[in-house]
Amino acid sequence: MSSQTEIEFKNLLTDEEFNSLRDAFSLSDTDFHSQTNTYFDTDDFQLKEAKKGFRLRVVGDRNELTLKSPGDNPHTMLEITELISNEKRDQILSQGYIDTHLYQAFSQLPNQVNAFGSLRTERAEVPYEGGLLVFDHSYYMQLEDFEVEYEVEDLEAGRTHFYDLLKKHNIPTRQTDKKIARFMKEALRQKG
């Protein structure tokens, strides 16, 4: 199990803006890797109500269960991650739920959380001004979106570098929800 504080800035992009940034950072298709997040909550959305997110992320043979909780500002999340085996991953995905009480790291969660679906992302990462610039093209619920994220250690320096980058490339600042929030919003919309 590991825990960390994640500081990130994010902005949704149009297809054209995404491709323009890809070109500016000389990214090719081979720079992108695929990852899939499966999102979990209770049927009555207790985690969503608490502004928490719980996911199973699969990147190649790496399988991470991660609980994200709000930090002390809108750009900070507290993350607890536990690596699991391919066998455990397959069991969770086939049964469609997680018995959280089996994991000490997630003992504060309800005993069972259910899968609501998956989001696949094609991701490229490049070092930038002391942080990590992340380019994401995501697919979920018959939708796709594009975003740029900037992961940093220093909140204020990160804010300056990120908004300068957007300004330099003539990209408007957009209020951007986290992927899980965008996914759940669409899942609820489709549910009716």
Secondary structure, DSSP 4 states (H G I P E B T S, - for coil): -EEEEEEEEEEEE-HHHHHHHHHHTT--GGG-EEEEEEEEE-TT-HHHHTT-EEEEEEETTEEEEEEEEE-SSTTEEEEEEEEE-HHHHHHHHHHTEEEGGG-GGGTTS-SEEEEEEEEEEEEEEEEETTEEEEEEEEEETTEEEEEEEEEES-HHHHHHHHHHHHHHTT--------HHHHHHHHHHHHH-
